[in-house]
């Protein structure tokens, strides 16, 4: 709905365009609430501070430290060589 009459002669931007014969539809004007598809963010375990692996069924298997608690990314990175050797040995079946 227009605020001004169709034959308005004021100098506002919308009235000047209307006099030139340019008509803008409501869908041509940008708004914040236009229909945008919802895209959930990725399930990024690195940003959550957890280290582990994603299984083929979609589940997440965290790496546990010596105390049996979830290992954080910083704790993993502090002793990466030892942790990667332990992970490789556990995947090979050696306890």
C-alpha positions as CSV (number, residue, x, y, z in Angstrom):
1,X,0.0,0.0,0.0
2,X,1.4,3.4,-1.0
3,X,1.7,6.2,1.5
4,X,1.3,8.9,-1.2
5,X,-1.5,9.3,-3.7
6,X,-0.7,7.9,-7.2
7,X,-0.6,11.4,-8.7
8,X,1.7,12.8,-6.0
9,X,4.2,15.4,-7.2
10,X,6.6,15.4,-4.2
11,X,10.3,14.8,-4.5
12,X,10.5,11.5,-2.5
13,X,12.3,8.7,-4.2
14,X,9.2,6.5,-4.6
15,X,7.1,9.3,-6.1
16,X,9.9,10.2,-8.6
17,X,10.1,6.6,-9.8
18,X,6.3,6.3,-10.0
19,X,6.2,9.4,-12.3
20,X,8.9,7.9,-14.5
21,X,6.8,4.7,-14.9
22,X,9.0,2.5,-12.8
23,X,7.0,0.3,-10.4
24,X,8.8,-1.8,-7.8
25,X,7.1,-4.9,-6.4
26,X,7.3,-5.8,-2.8
27,X,9.5,-8.8,-3.6
28,X,12.0,-6.6,-5.3
29,X,12.8,-4.7,-2.1
30,X,15.3,-6.2,0.3
31,X,14.1,-7.2,3.7
32,X,15.6,-9.2,6.5
33,X,12.6,-11.6,6.7
34,X,12.5,-12.8,3.1
35,X,12.2,-16.6,2.8
36,X,15.6,-18.0,3.2
37,X,16.1,-21.7,3.5
38,X,17.3,-22.9,7.0
39,X,20.7,-24.4,6.8
40,X,21.9,-26.0,10.0
41,X,25.6,-25.5,10.7
42,X,28.1,-28.3,10.5
43,X,28.6,-30.5,13.5
44,X,32.2,-29.4,13.9
45,X,33.8,-31.3,16.8
46,X,37.0,-29.3,16.5
47,X,35.2,-26.1,17.4
48,X,33.5,-27.9,20.3
49,X,36.9,-28.8,21.6
50,X,36.4,-32.6,21.4
51,X,38.7,-35.0,19.6
52,X,37.4,-38.2,18.1
53,X,36.2,-39.8,14.9
54,X,32.9,-39.9,13.0
55,X,31.7,-43.5,12.4
56,X,30.0,-44.6,9.1
57,X,26.6,-44.7,10.9
58,X,27.0,-41.0,11.7
59,X,27.8,-41.4,15.4
60,X,30.8,-39.7,17.0
61,X,33.3,-41.8,19.0
62,X,35.4,-39.6,21.3
63,X,39.0,-40.4,22.2
64,X,39.4,-41.0,26.0
65,X,42.4,-40.1,28.0
66,X,44.2,-42.3,30.6
67,X,41.5,-41.4,33.3
68,X,38.7,-42.5,30.9
69,X,37.4,-39.0,30.3
70,X,36.8,-37.2,27.0
71,X,40.1,-35.8,25.6
72,X,40.0,-32.2,24.6
73,X,41.7,-30.9,21.4
74,X,44.4,-29.0,23.4
75,X,45.2,-32.1,25.5
76,X,45.5,-34.1,22.2
77,X,47.7,-31.5,20.5
78,X,50.0,-31.2,23.5
79,X,51.2,-34.8,23.1
80,X,50.1,-35.6,19.6
81,X,52.8,-38.2,18.7
82,X,52.1,-40.4,21.7
83,X,48.3,-40.1,21.2
84,X,48.5,-40.9,17.5
85,X,50.6,-44.0,18.2
86,X,48.1,-45.2,20.9
87,X,45.2,-44.6,18.5
88,X,46.9,-46.5,15.7
89,X,47.6,-49.4,18.0
90,X,44.0,-49.5,19.3
91,X,42.7,-49.6,15.7
92,X,45.2,-52.5,14.9
93,X,43.8,-54.4,17.8
94,X,46.9,-54.2,20.1
95,X,45.9,-53.3,23.6
